[in-house]
Amino acid sequence: MTKVKFFRRGGFYYGFEETGHTGYGESGEDVLCAALSAMTMLIVNTIEISYASDVDYEVDDGATRICVKAMAALPEYSEDEKKQFAISGLFQGYFFQLNDLVEEYYDFLEVEEVDE
């Protein structure tokens, strides 16, 4: 099962951590895992390139873990409100997308949010 924990502070989403294999299919043929990977990289690339903002991410293949954080989504780290809302909205959109997937793939995917 893949567990995704979203980080939120003051109502702003600023990152997430994914751990574990979905187990939906064989390695290399797991469409759920491929979807999560594609959406994760879309977020990383959008923040870095489209929003010209720093995004910290680390991938630990051995521990099956990826952590993505963009502190520019938080008011205390960025003065650009449009960028804050854009980045936070991107994370929030991913949160809602994954919650929709949980309805069908509840045995393979778990989503939670943590207020810090």
C-alpha positions in Angstrom: 0.0 0.0 0.0 1.1 3.5 -0.7 0.5 6.1 2.0 0.5 9.8 1.1 0.7 12.3 3.9 0.1 16.0 2.9 1.6 18.8 4.9 -0.5 21.9 5.6 0.1 25.0 7.7 -2.4 27.8 8.2 -4.6 26.4 5.5 -1.8 26.3 3.0 -0.7 22.9 1.5 3.1 23.0 1.1 4.2 19.4 0.5 3.6 15.7 0.8 5.4 12.4 1.5 4.6 9.1 -0.3 5.8 5.8 1.2 5.3 2.2 0.1 4.4 0.3 -3.0 0.8 0.3 -4.1 0.9 -3.5 -4.8 -1.8 -3.0 -7.4 0.2 -4.7 -10.1 3.5 -6.4 -10.8 6.6 -4.2 -10.6 7.0 -2.3 -13.9 3.3 -2.9 -14.8 1.6 -1.2 -11.8 -0.6 1.5 -13.4 -1.5 3.0 -10.0 2.1 3.4 -9.1 2.8 4.9 -12.6 0.0 7.4 -12.1 1.3 8.5 -8.7 4.8 8.9 -10.1 3.6 10.9 -13.1 1.5 13.2 -10.9 4.4 13.7 -8.5 6.8 14.7 -11.2 4.2 17.0 -12.8 4.0 18.9 -9.4 7.8 19.0 -9.0 8.3 20.3 -12.6 5.5 22.8 -12.5 6.8 24.4 -9.3 10.4 24.5 -10.5 9.8 25.6 -14.1 6.4 27.2 -14.4 6.4 28.9 -11.1 10.2 29.5 -11.0 10.3 28.4 -7.4 12.4 26.1 -5.2 11.1 22.7 -4.5 12.8 20.3 -2.2 12.4 16.7 -3.0 14.2 13.5 -2.1 13.7 10.1 -3.4 14.7 7.0 -1.4 14.2 4.0 -3.6 15.5 1.7 -0.9 12.9 2.9 1.6 10.2 3.4 -1.1 9.8 7.0 -0.1 9.5 10.4 -1.8 9.1 13.7 0.0 8.2 16.9 -1.8 8.1 20.3 -0.1 7.8 23.9 -1.5 8.0 26.4 1.3 7.1 29.2 -1.1 3.5 28.1 -0.6 3.7 29.5 2.9 3.3 33.2 3.6 6.2 33.3 6.0 8.5 32.2 3.2 7.2 34.2 0.2 5.9 37.6 -0.3 4.3 36.7 -3.7 0.7 35.9 -2.8 -0.1 34.7 -6.3 2.8 32.2 -6.2 1.8 31.1 -2.7 -1.8 30.3 -3.8 -0.6 28.7 -7.1 1.8 26.3 -5.4 -0.5 25.5 -2.5 -3.4 25.0 -4.9 -1.3 22.6 -6.9 -0.7 20.5 -3.8 -4.3 20.8 -2.8 -5.4 19.6 -6.2 -3.2 16.6 -5.9 -4.7 15.9 -2.4 -8.2 15.9 -3.9 -7.2 13.9 -6.9 -5.7 11.2 -4.7 -8.8 11.2 -2.5 -10.9 10.5 -5.6 -8.6 7.5 -6.4 -8.9 6.2 -2.9 -12.6 5.5 -3.6 -11.6 2.9 -6.1 -8.2 1.8 -4.9 -8.8 1.8 -1.1 -6.8 -1.4 -0.7 -3.8 0.1 -2.3 -3.8 3.8 -1.4 -4.2 5.8 1.8 -4.3 9.6 2.0 -4.1 11.8 5.1 -3.3 15.5 5.8 -1.3 16.8 8.7 -1.6 20.3 10.1 1.7 21.7 11.4 
